[in-house]
């Protein structure tokens, strides 16, 4: 994916930046094949009313306001609705990062510059010193977002946010009492498993097994089935906690 050119609009300061996606899809890609001849399946854009395949230039966007009734929108009309300065990240506020629940974070980019920039470094240092993050408005891939600009190891990371109406945080309102001994054992179990976040330790075991299976198939070997240990159901909460601590 190519880098995205943008600008951080910070008061009267304008900081040109490049948005570089942080996350890459590591999944093994499979194609769908016709079982009979082993050729790839193609997806055709087909109109069931006219019973013909439709070309890209014959397709438009429509909003269904009633069943079978559509409002037509042209590319120009949708383009005209975009916010002004849609290539900029306009900062509207600075807030403590801890006030933003992680559920709101969608996709992240690391921001770089094409050449040395004093304004970029100044903004990095200011974010580090204030220990705040910037909330900004931006348009990415033709979609409007609010996003967070935060300090990370002498760099700036932009993370797009989901809107409040997109988040479904259902609260558990059931009040169930727990006794002090159960709570003490649960806390002990947490303390026994306490550690540090080391992402390099967490491997995608499923994808690794798929890669191994591909190698096995190429060499005519039988795929090794994953061994699954049977889990014994423990209905007594206290016994379950005690057995977990012994492990």
Steps between C-alpha positions, in 0.01 A plus 500: 500500500650840401570763764236771540604867481332722757554799732463551873317830550612624845379854563668700222774237465476261203708179520527290178508128583477154344260242647657153506270211598633320808302178467545256212280198434703190578232244404569238235296582189291228333328513161165341424526230231250311288517147641447345154787669309704671780480845335440819700147622551420848363248740650277668243287811557163381379161670467224241563238733350674546162665157524835637384850558639547870588815705431653734762401815309133388502483483881392783730430532873146505636346531846198279567247719687215254448501141383587507129516882493841668466646851503781532246827668605768591249872491579509882476212541747675281755829680435330836566386380844856440624619733778720791393875444538439125493873443445584654839485372856343792683567481875198608703599401855764342727395239759662242733539166319356310799161665435464311170384141537705262276173378343490825299831443319468374141809525273842650571765674289848624588560853372832582331639791298665499158774731627618630838226712655544728804122540528456120516768465770352792694157335497652165609676666795188695597287182508767324709528786749127558547420126511185575302367373165348708222147436375474588131258487206616336177389316186675174410408277206192719434371448857469768769659424839587648832845375595763510774853637453727362772869495590686170456880468531583837338234448232133578452238229456157577356219263599156537345206473739164331474204733558304469825197352318723226353610376843276252682626476857230306678537529876447200723239616750461164679616529862649172624669478839844341542655403829836624628679165458394466135618855432832433673562189287406687178744781590773241570439340161530839329822578690648160401436580133626860526766599248591759238358556153755348260331484156786302342399204719149483356511307173213429260494126563218435255678672208825320586316167483350594161850583371626162628203326335584668166858368521373152595258494205772617257717208615218248497492463877189453712377811684546471875174549685498735799483310828228633725506424871161418651385756754335382819212719608523608864172632633635590845657847469718458810637165377566646156701786651696269729586260215606794280740623770653151536572494127 
